[in-house]
């Protein structure tokens, strides 16, 4: 009888958490542990939720990758950190991140660099270079891509003054 009550309570806690936002299995396990749900009961509930599709770490990782890339321009390491923070394991994160191609990454870098360079047009070139390359690095772009993109855009600016 007590196990049934624990299971029902765990199910209710997990459903409430999923009502608020999509969650990974690890996030739900943490929530259940903080609420004092026994590990065995939590594992059983989470197994059932995975079996019926309420918890799908792969789909969640793919959704996070798509939205973070499209909305915030995150790539590479920045995306990996975001997925790890959500409790997504490395293999699942890697598979999800593979949907962002090098072309997507380069296009995002250029889009963010153009925006930053436009906002800093009143500053000296070295300051603009440093700030824009730093912005791209924080978004997860490799230092080489960040620097090459910013230098190319600055060279375009110099050759095509408006």
N, C-alpha and C positions, 0 to 999 in steps of 0.2 A: 504494500500500500504506500509506504514512504517513497519507494523508488518511483512509482507512478506520479506522485505529487512532485517530486524533484524533476522528473522528466517534463511534466506539464509546465512547471515554473520555468525550466530552461527553455522550452519551446516558446513560451510567451516572451521571455526576455530577448531571445534571438529574433523573433518576428518583429518585436518593437524596434530593435536596432536596425533591422533590414527595412522597416517602414521609413526610417529617417534618411537612410542613404545605403547604397550598395556597400557591402563589407566583404572582406576576405575571410577565409576560414580562420586564420590566425587572429584577426581582429575580433571575430565572434568568440573565439576561445578565450581571449583576454577579457572580454566583457563578461562572459559567463563565470570565469574564475573570480573576477572582482565582486561578483554578486554572490559568491560562495557556493556555486553549483559544483558538486563533486565531479572530478575529472572523468570518471567512467560514464556518468550521465551526460556530461557535455559532449564527450566523444560520440556517444550513441546518437544524440540529437544532431550533431554536425554531420555525421555519416548519412543520416536520413535526409537532411537538407541538401547534401550533395547529390544523393541518389535521385531526388525529385527536381533538381535543378535550381533550388533556391540559393545555393552557394556554388559559384563557379569561378574559381580563381583565374582561370585562363581568360574567360570572357571579361572579367573585371580588369585584368591587366591590359587587355587589348583596348578596352574602353578608356581607361586612364591614359594609355599611350596616345590614342587618337586625340582625345580632348586636350591633354596637356601640350601636345605638339601643335595642334591647330590654334588653341587659344593663347598659350603662353610661349610658344616657340621652343619648348624644351626638347632636347635631344640627348643622346649618349648618357654620360654620367649623371646629369641632372634628372633624367627620366628614371635611371636605375635607382637613384636615391629616393625618388618619389614612390616608386613601386615597393622598395624595401620598407619604407615607412608605413606602407599599407599592409605589410605582412606577406607580400608576394615573394615566393622563393626565387632563387637566381635563375633556374632553368625556365620557369614560367615567364619571368621578366624578360629574359633573353629572347624567347620565342615571340613575345608580344612586341618587343622593341625592333624586331627584324622587319616589321611592317613599315618602319620609317626608312626610306631609301636614302642613299647618298645625295641624290638629286633633291629630295624633300629637305634634307638637312641643309644643303647649299642654298636652296631657295629661302628657307626660313632665316638663315644667317644674313642673306642679302636684304630681306625685308626688314629685319630688326636693325641692321646696320644703317640702312637708308633712313629709317625713322630717327635713330639716334643722331646721325650726322646732320639731319635737317634741324633737329632741336638744339644742336650745339654749333651752328654755323657762325656764331659770333665769337667763338673761342679760337685760340691758336691751334694750328694743325696738329701739333704733338699732343695737346690735351684731348682733342677730338679723337685722335687715333687711340690713345690710351683708354679713354672712357668707353669708346665703342667696342674695342677688343675685349675689355673687361666685362661689358654687358654680355657679349657673345659667350665668353668663357663661363659666366654664371648660368647661362642657359644650357650649358653642357657641350658647346662646340669645342672642337680641338683647338689648341693654340695656333696651330698652323693654318687651319681653315679660317679662324677668326682674323688673324693678322693679314692673310692674303686677301680676304674679302674686303676688309677695311682699306687696305692699301690700294686695291683696285678701284674702289669707289671714290677714294680721295683723288686718285690719278684722273678718273673720269671727270670729276668736278673741276680740276685744274685745266683739263683740255677743253671742257665745255662750260665756261663761266656763264652764268645766267644773267 
